[in-house]
Amino acid sequence: MHGMRVELIVFLAGLTMLVSGLVMFYTVGSADPPLRAVKNAGTFVGIGGIGVMLAGVLLYLISKNEPPISEDLGV
C-alpha cells in the first residue's frame, strides 16, 4: 500500500462495512432469533460503515493542500 493514502483506505473500509451490512440485513430472514441478531448486527455494521466513509471524506477535505491566499490590493 505504498501509493495509497490514508483517506482512501478509510473510505474503502467504510464502503466494505456498508456493503457487508447491507448483505447481512437483506439476505437474512427474521424467522429465528439467532438470525434476527445477525440482521440487527447488519444494521449496526452498515450504519457504522456510513460513519467511517464520512470520516474518510472529512480526512480528505482536511488534508487537501489549498493554495495560499495572495492579496493583491493594487497598491
PDB file as gemmi writes it, atoms N, CA and C in Angstrom:
CRYST1    1.000    1.000    1.000  90.00  90.00  90.00 P 1                      
ATOM      1  N   MET A   1       0.827  -1.191   0.000  1.00  0.00           N  
ATOM      2  CA  MET A   1       0.000   0.000   0.000  1.00  0.00           C  
ATOM      3  C   MET A   1       0.865   1.245   0.000  1.00  0.00           C  
ATOM      4  N   HIS A   2       1.836   1.193  -0.817  1.00  0.00           N  
ATOM      5  CA  HIS A   2       2.813   2.264  -0.873  1.00  0.00           C  
ATOM      6  C   HIS A   2       2.203   3.561  -1.371  1.00  0.00           C  
ATOM      7  N   GLY A   3       1.386   3.491  -2.427  1.00  0.00           N  
ATOM      8  CA  GLY A   3       0.867   4.717  -3.009  1.00  0.00           C  
ATOM      9  C   GLY A   3      -0.488   5.143  -2.485  1.00  0.00           C  
ATOM     10  N   MET A   4      -1.148   4.310  -1.701  1.00  0.00           N  
ATOM     11  CA  MET A   4      -2.495   4.647  -1.238  1.00  0.00           C  
ATOM     12  C   MET A   4      -2.441   5.624  -0.068  1.00  0.00           C  
ATOM     13  N   ARG A   5      -3.355   6.535  -0.067  1.00  0.00           N  
ATOM     14  CA  ARG A   5      -3.418   7.497   1.017  1.00  0.00           C  
ATOM     15  C   ARG A   5      -4.345   6.982   2.104  1.00  0.00           C  
ATOM     16  N   VAL A   6      -4.191   7.500   3.297  1.00  0.00           N  
ATOM     17  CA  VAL A   6      -4.972   7.048   4.448  1.00  0.00           C  
ATOM     18  C   VAL A   6      -6.454   7.320   4.228  1.00  0.00           C  
ATOM     19  N   GLU A   7      -6.775   8.435   3.616  1.00  0.00           N  
ATOM     20  CA  GLU A   7      -8.172   8.782   3.398  1.00  0.00           C  
ATOM     21  C   GLU A   7      -8.871   7.749   2.527  1.00  0.00           C  
ATOM     22  N   LEU A   8      -8.182   7.291   1.494  1.00  0.00           N  
ATOM     23  CA  LEU A   8      -8.758   6.302   0.598  1.00  0.00           C  
ATOM     24  C   LEU A   8      -8.941   4.970   1.303  1.00  0.00           C  
ATOM     25  N   ILE A   9      -7.991   4.596   2.137  1.00  0.00           N  
ATOM     26  CA  ILE A   9      -8.090   3.341   2.876  1.00  0.00           C  
ATOM     27  C   ILE A   9      -9.271   3.391   3.846  1.00  0.00           C  
ATOM     28  N   VAL A  10      -9.439   4.510   4.543  1.00  0.00           N  
ATOM     29  CA  VAL A  10     -10.556   4.655   5.477  1.00  0.00           C  
ATOM     30  C   VAL A  10     -11.882   4.629   4.724  1.00  0.00           C  
ATOM     31  N   PHE A  11     -11.942   5.311   3.590  1.00  0.00           N  
ATOM     32  CA  PHE A  11     -13.174   5.337   2.800  1.00  0.00           C  
ATOM     33  C   PHE A  11     -13.528   3.946   2.293  1.00  0.00           C  
ATOM     34  N   LEU A  12     -12.537   3.208   1.801  1.00  0.00           N  
ATOM     35  CA  LEU A  12     -12.792   1.858   1.303  1.00  0.00           C  
ATOM     36  C   LEU A  12     -13.195   0.907   2.426  1.00  0.00           C  
ATOM     37  N   ALA A  13     -12.622   1.080   3.609  1.00  0.00           N  
ATOM     38  CA  ALA A  13     -13.041   0.263   4.749  1.00  0.00           C  
ATOM     39  C   ALA A  13     -14.499   0.544   5.102  1.00  0.00           C  
ATOM     40  N   GLY A  14     -14.899   1.803   5.071  1.00  0.00           N  
ATOM     41  CA  GLY A  14     -16.291   2.165   5.334  1.00  0.00           C  
ATOM     42  C   GLY A  14     -17.233   1.623   4.277  1.00  0.00           C  
ATOM     43  N   LEU A  15     -16.796   1.662   3.020  1.00  0.00           N  
ATOM     44  CA  LEU A  15     -17.619   1.127   1.938  1.00  0.00           C  
ATOM     45  C   LEU A  15     -17.792  -0.380   2.091  1.00  0.00           C  
ATOM     46  N   THR A  16     -16.725  -1.062   2.485  1.00  0.00           N  
ATOM     47  CA  THR A  16     -16.807  -2.501   2.727  1.00  0.00           C  
ATOM     48  C   THR A  16     -17.762  -2.805   3.878  1.00  0.00           C  
ATOM     49  N   MET A  17     -17.679  -2.017   4.933  1.00  0.00           N  
ATOM     50  CA  MET A  17     -18.598  -2.206   6.064  1.00  0.00           C  
ATOM     51  C   MET A  17     -20.045  -1.977   5.630  1.00  0.00           C  
ATOM     52  N   LEU A  18     -20.276  -0.946   4.841  1.00  0.00           N  
ATOM     53  CA  LEU A  18     -21.636  -0.646   4.391  1.00  0.00           C  
ATOM     54  C   LEU A  18     -22.195  -1.785   3.545  1.00  0.00           C  
ATOM     55  N   VAL A  19     -21.407  -2.275   2.608  1.00  0.00           N  
ATOM     56  CA  VAL A  19     -21.869  -3.353   1.733  1.00  0.00           C  
ATOM     57  C   VAL A  19     -22.114  -4.632   2.533  1.00  0.00           C  
ATOM     58  N   SER A  20     -21.197  -4.958   3.447  1.00  0.00           N  
ATOM     59  CA  SER A  20     -21.401  -6.176   4.237  1.00  0.00           C  
ATOM     60  C   SER A  20     -22.613  -6.028   5.162  1.00  0.00           C  
ATOM     61  N   GLY A  21     -22.851  -4.850   5.686  1.00  0.00           N  
ATOM     62  CA  GLY A  21     -24.039  -4.618   6.498  1.00  0.00           C  
ATOM     63  C   GLY A  21     -25.318  -4.768   5.699  1.00  0.00           C  
ATOM     64  N   LEU A  22     -25.311  -4.272   4.459  1.00  0.00           N  
ATOM     65  CA  LEU A  22     -26.482  -4.425   3.599  1.00  0.00           C  
ATOM     66  C   LEU A  22     -26.732  -5.886   3.262  1.00  0.00           C  
ATOM     67  N   VAL A  23     -25.660  -6.632   3.004  1.00  0.00           N  
ATOM     68  CA  VAL A  23     -25.804  -8.054   2.716  1.00  0.00           C  
ATOM     69  C   VAL A  23     -26.354  -8.788   3.931  1.00  0.00           C  
ATOM     70  N   MET A  24     -25.822  -8.468   5.112  1.00  0.00           N  
ATOM     71  CA  MET A  24     -26.307  -9.127   6.327  1.00  0.00           C  
ATOM     72  C   MET A  24     -27.770  -8.793   6.591  1.00  0.00           C  
ATOM     73  N   PHE A  25     -28.179  -7.571   6.290  1.00  0.00           N  
ATOM     74  CA  PHE A  25     -29.549  -7.149   6.582  1.00  0.00           C  
ATOM     75  C   PHE A  25     -30.551  -7.762   5.609  1.00  0.00           C  
ATOM     76  N   TYR A  26     -30.224  -7.730   4.308  1.00  0.00           N  
ATOM     77  CA  TYR A  26     -31.214  -8.114   3.317  1.00  0.00           C  
ATOM     78  C   TYR A  26     -31.209  -9.597   2.960  1.00  0.00           C  
ATOM     79  N   THR A  27     -30.156 -10.346   3.267  1.00  0.00           N  
ATOM     80  CA  THR A  27     -30.148 -11.760   2.917  1.00  0.00           C  
ATOM     81  C   THR A  27     -30.688 -12.648   4.021  1.00  0.00           C  
ATOM     82  N   VAL A  28     -30.796 -12.139   5.232  1.00  0.00           N  
ATOM     83  CA  VAL A  28     -31.237 -12.952   6.361  1.00  0.00           C  
ATOM     84  C   VAL A  28     -32.710 -12.684   6.627  1.00  0.00           C  
ATOM     85  N   GLY A  29     -33.483 -13.753   6.691  1.00  0.00           N  
ATOM     86  CA  GLY A  29     -34.879 -13.614   7.095  1.00  0.00           C  
ATOM     87  C   GLY A  29     -34.948 -13.495   8.611  1.00  0.00           C  
ATOM     88  N   SER A  30     -36.026 -12.971   9.114  1.00  0.00           N  
ATOM     89  CA  SER A  30     -36.118 -12.755  10.561  1.00  0.00           C  
ATOM     90  C   SER A  30     -36.963 -13.825  11.248  1.00  0.00           C  
ATOM     91  N   ALA A  31     -36.814 -15.078  10.819  1.00  0.00           N  
ATOM     92  CA  ALA A  31     -37.621 -16.148  11.398  1.00  0.00           C  
ATOM     93  C   ALA A  31     -37.082 -16.582  12.761  1.00  0.00           C  
ATOM     94  N   ASP A  32     -35.815 -16.883  12.855  1.00  0.00           N  
ATOM     95  CA  ASP A  32     -35.225 -17.391  14.091  1.00  0.00           C  
ATOM     96  C   ASP A  32     -34.560 -16.255  14.866  1.00  0.00           C  
ATOM     97  N   PRO A  33     -34.571 -16.341  16.187  1.00  0.00           N  
ATOM     98  CA  PRO A  33     -33.894 -15.295  16.977  1.00  0.00           C  
ATOM     99  C   PRO A  33     -32.398 -15.156  16.684  1.00  0.00           C  
ATOM    100  N   PRO A  34     -31.623 -16.245  16.463  1.00  0.00           N  
ATOM    101  CA  PRO A  34     -30.205 -16.021  16.114  1.00  0.00           C  
ATOM    102  C   PRO A  34     -30.040 -15.291  14.780  1.00  0.00           C  
ATOM    103  N   LEU A  35     -30.902 -15.613  13.825  1.00  0.00           N  
ATOM    104  CA  LEU A  35     -30.819 -14.911  12.535  1.00  0.00           C  
ATOM    105  C   LEU A  35     -31.267 -13.462  12.670  1.00  0.00           C  
ATOM    106  N   ARG A  36     -32.185 -13.210  13.569  1.00  0.00           N  
ATOM    107  CA  ARG A  36     -32.614 -11.834  13.815  1.00  0.00           C  
ATOM    108  C   ARG A  36     -31.452 -11.020  14.398  1.00  0.00           C  
ATOM    109  N   ALA A  37     -30.626 -11.680  15.217  1.00  0.00           N  
ATOM    110  CA  ALA A  37     -29.450 -10.999  15.769  1.00  0.00           C  
ATOM    111  C   ALA A  37     -28.457 -10.653  14.668  1.00  0.00           C  
ATOM    112  N   VAL A  38     -28.306 -11.539  13.686  1.00  0.00           N  
ATOM    113  CA  VAL A  38     -27.423 -11.254  12.549  1.00  0.00           C  
ATOM    114  C   VAL A  38     -27.966 -10.088  11.747  1.00  0.00           C  
ATOM    115  N   LYS A  39     -29.279 -10.050  11.574  1.00  0.00           N  
ATOM    116  CA  LYS A  39     -29.895  -8.946  10.831  1.00  0.00           C  
ATOM    117  C   LYS A  39     -29.699  -7.623  11.568  1.00  0.00           C  
ATOM    118  N   ASN A  40     -29.868  -7.638  12.889  1.00  0.00           N  
ATOM    119  CA  ASN A  40     -29.641  -6.417  13.670  1.00  0.00           C  
ATOM    120  C   ASN A  40     -28.178  -6.010  13.642  1.00  0.00           C  
ATOM    121  N   ALA A  41     -27.273  -6.978  13.668  1.00  0.00           N  
ATOM    122  CA  ALA A  41     -25.843  -6.657  13.564  1.00  0.00           C  
ATOM    123  C   ALA A  41     -25.537  -6.035  12.204  1.00  0.00           C  
ATOM    124  N   GLY A  42     -26.209  -6.512  11.163  1.00  0.00           N  
ATOM    125  CA  GLY A  42     -26.029  -5.916   9.837  1.00  0.00           C  
ATOM    126  C   GLY A  42     -26.452  -4.465   9.805  1.00  0.00           C  
ATOM    127  N   THR A  43     -27.496  -4.144  10.545  1.00  0.00           N  
ATOM    128  CA  THR A  43     -27.927  -2.752  10.629  1.00  0.00           C  
ATOM    129  C   THR A  43     -26.837  -1.876  11.229  1.00  0.00           C  
ATOM    130  N   PHE A  44     -26.262  -2.327  12.339  1.00  0.00           N  
ATOM    131  CA  PHE A  44     -25.245  -1.518  13.005  1.00  0.00           C  
ATOM    132  C   PHE A  44     -23.939  -1.462  12.218  1.00  0.00           C  
ATOM    133  N   VAL A  45     -23.596  -2.564  11.537  1.00  0.00           N  
ATOM    134  CA  VAL A  45     -22.388  -2.550  10.711  1.00  0.00           C  
ATOM    135  C   VAL A  45     -22.568  -1.581   9.549  1.00  0.00           C  
ATOM    136  N   GLY A  46     -23.740  -1.573   8.942  1.00  0.00           N  
ATOM    137  CA  GLY A  46     -23.999  -0.655   7.830  1.00  0.00           C  
ATOM    138  C   GLY A  46     -23.971   0.801   8.260  1.00  0.00           C  
ATOM    139  N   ILE A  47     -24.583   1.093   9.395  1.00  0.00           N  
ATOM    140  CA  ILE A  47     -24.572   2.478   9.899  1.00  0.00           C  
ATOM    141  C   ILE A  47     -23.150   2.890  10.287  1.00  0.00           C  
ATOM    142  N   GLY A  48     -22.413   1.968  10.889  1.00  0.00           N  
ATOM    143  CA  GLY A  48     -21.006   2.258  11.210  1.00  0.00           C  
ATOM    144  C   GLY A  48     -20.187   2.491   9.958  1.00  0.00           C  
ATOM    145  N   GLY A  49     -20.485   1.746   8.897  1.00  0.00           N  
ATOM    146  CA  GLY A  49     -19.788   1.936   7.626  1.00  0.00           C  
ATOM    147  C   GLY A  49     -20.029   3.308   7.039  1.00  0.00           C  
ATOM    148  N   ILE A  50     -21.260   3.804   7.178  1.00  0.00           N  
ATOM    149  CA  ILE A  50     -21.554   5.157   6.706  1.00  0.00           C  
ATOM    150  C   ILE A  50     -20.719   6.174   7.477  1.00  0.00           C  
ATOM    151  N   GLY A  51     -20.596   5.975   8.789  1.00  0.00           N  
ATOM    152  CA  GLY A  51     -19.783   6.880   9.604  1.00  0.00           C  
ATOM    153  C   GLY A  51     -18.307   6.832   9.233  1.00  0.00           C  
ATOM    154  N   VAL A  52     -17.798   5.638   8.956  1.00  0.00           N  
ATOM    155  CA  VAL A  52     -16.384   5.511   8.579  1.00  0.00           C  
ATOM    156  C   VAL A  52     -16.148   6.138   7.206  1.00  0.00           C  
ATOM    157  N   MET A  53     -17.103   5.973   6.287  1.00  0.00           N  
ATOM    158  CA  MET A  53     -16.968   6.625   4.981  1.00  0.00           C  
ATOM    159  C   MET A  53     -16.947   8.147   5.134  1.00  0.00           C  
ATOM    160  N   LEU A  54     -17.811   8.675   5.993  1.00  0.00           N  
ATOM    161  CA  LEU A  54     -17.831  10.110   6.246  1.00  0.00           C  
ATOM    162  C   LEU A  54     -16.500  10.575   6.834  1.00  0.00           C  
ATOM    163  N   ALA A  55     -15.919   9.768   7.721  1.00  0.00           N  
ATOM    164  CA  ALA A  55     -14.617  10.115   8.292  1.00  0.00           C  
ATOM    165  C   ALA A  55     -13.549  10.152   7.212  1.00  0.00           C  
ATOM    166  N   GLY A  56     -13.589   9.235   6.263  1.00  0.00           N  
ATOM    167  CA  GLY A  56     -12.630   9.243   5.162  1.00  0.00           C  
ATOM    168  C   GLY A  56     -12.764  10.485   4.299  1.00  0.00           C  
ATOM    169  N   VAL A  57     -14.006  10.883   4.027  1.00  0.00           N  
ATOM    170  CA  VAL A  57     -14.237  12.098   3.232  1.00  0.00           C  
ATOM    171  C   VAL A  57     -13.735  13.322   3.993  1.00  0.00           C  
ATOM    172  N   LEU A  58     -14.014  13.383   5.297  1.00  0.00           N  
ATOM    173  CA  LEU A  58     -13.551  14.529   6.085  1.00  0.00           C  
ATOM    174  C   LEU A  58     -12.031  14.573   6.177  1.00  0.00           C  
ATOM    175  N   LEU A  59     -11.388  13.410   6.301  1.00  0.00           N  
ATOM    176  CA  LEU A  59      -9.924  13.385   6.295  1.00  0.00           C  
ATOM    177  C   LEU A  59      -9.374  13.911   4.982  1.00  0.00           C  
ATOM    178  N   TYR A  60     -10.027  13.548   3.884  1.00  0.00           N  
ATOM    179  CA  TYR A  60      -9.590  14.046   2.584  1.00  0.00           C  
ATOM    180  C   TYR A  60      -9.740  15.562   2.496  1.00  0.00           C  
ATOM    181  N   LEU A  61     -10.882  16.068   2.955  1.00  0.00           N  
ATOM    182  CA  LEU A  61     -11.112  17.511   2.866  1.00  0.00           C  
ATOM    183  C   LEU A  61     -10.183  18.295   3.782  1.00  0.00           C  
ATOM    184  N   ILE A  62      -9.872  17.754   4.947  1.00  0.00           N  
ATOM    185  CA  ILE A  62      -8.982  18.450   5.872  1.00  0.00           C  
ATOM    186  C   ILE A  62      -7.555  18.473   5.356  1.00  0.00           C  
ATOM    187  N   SER A  63      -7.120  17.376   4.729  1.00  0.00           N  
ATOM    188  CA  SER A  63      -5.715  17.279   4.335  1.00  0.00           C  
ATOM    189  C   SER A  63      -5.434  17.839   2.947  1.00  0.00           C  
ATOM    190  N   LYS A  64      -6.455  18.373   2.275  1.00  0.00           N  
ATOM    191  CA  LYS A  64      -6.217  18.970   0.959  1.00  0.00           C  
ATOM    192  C   LYS A  64      -5.307  20.178   1.092  1.00  0.00           C  
ATOM    193  N   ASN A  65      -4.365  20.285   0.190  1.00  0.00           N  
ATOM    194  CA  ASN A  65      -3.461  21.445   0.191  1.00  0.00           C  
ATOM    195  C   ASN A  65      -4.110  22.563  -0.611  1.00  0.00           C  
ATOM    196  N   GLU A  66      -4.465  23.615   0.071  1.00  0.00           N  
ATOM    197  CA  GLU A  66      -5.046  24.756  -0.610  1.00  0.00           C  
ATOM    198  C   GLU A  66      -3.945  25.759  -0.911  1.00  0.00           C  
ATOM    199  N   PRO A  67      -4.027  26.417  -2.055  1.00  0.00           N  
ATOM    200  CA  PRO A  67      -3.019  27.429  -2.365  1.00  0.00           C  
ATOM    201  C   PRO A  67      -3.143  28.603  -1.395  1.00  0.00           C  
ATOM    202  N   PRO A  68      -2.024  29.176  -1.029  1.00  0.00           N  
ATOM    203  CA  PRO A  68      -2.091  30.319  -0.099  1.00  0.00           C  
ATOM    204  C   PRO A  68      -2.808  31.498  -0.728  1.00  0.00           C  
ATOM    205  N   ILE A  69      -3.477  32.262   0.097  1.00  0.00           N  
ATOM    206  CA  ILE A  69      -4.212  33.438  -0.368  1.00  0.00           C  
ATOM    207  C   ILE A  69      -3.206  34.550  -0.634  1.00  0.00           C  
ATOM    208  N   SER A  70      -3.220  35.015  -1.868  1.00  0.00           N  
ATOM    209  CA  SER A  70      -2.330  36.145  -2.203  1.00  0.00           C  
ATOM    210  C   SER A  70      -3.199  37.373  -2.366  1.00  0.00           C  
ATOM    211  N   GLU A  71      -2.956  38.322  -1.490  1.00  0.00           N  
ATOM    212  CA  GLU A  71      -3.757  39.546  -1.529  1.00  0.00           C  
ATOM    213  C   GLU A  71      -3.051  40.576  -2.389  1.00  0.00           C  
ATOM    214  N   ASP A  72      -3.629  40.809  -3.538  1.00  0.00           N  
ATOM    215  CA  ASP A  72      -3.102  41.829  -4.421  1.00  0.00           C  
ATOM    216  C   ASP A  72      -4.064  43.010  -4.366  1.00  0.00           C  
ATOM    217  N   LEU A  73      -3.685  44.002  -3.586  1.00  0.00           N  
ATOM    218  CA  LEU A  73      -4.578  45.139  -3.374  1.00  0.00           C  
ATOM    219  C   LEU A  73      -4.364  46.247  -4.420  1.00  0.00           C  
ATOM    220  N   GLY A  74      -3.428  46.020  -5.318  1.00  0.00           N  
ATOM    221  CA  GLY A  74      -3.201  47.009  -6.363  1.00  0.00           C  
ATOM    222  C   GLY A  74      -2.569  48.289  -5.858  1.00  0.00           C  
ATOM    223  N   VAL A  75      -1.807  48.196  -4.797  1.00  0.00           N  
ATOM    224  CA  VAL A  75      -1.185  49.400  -4.225  1.00  0.00           C  
ATOM    225  C   VAL A  75       0.120  49.661  -4.903  1.00  0.00           C  
TER     226      VAL A  75                                                      
END                                                                             
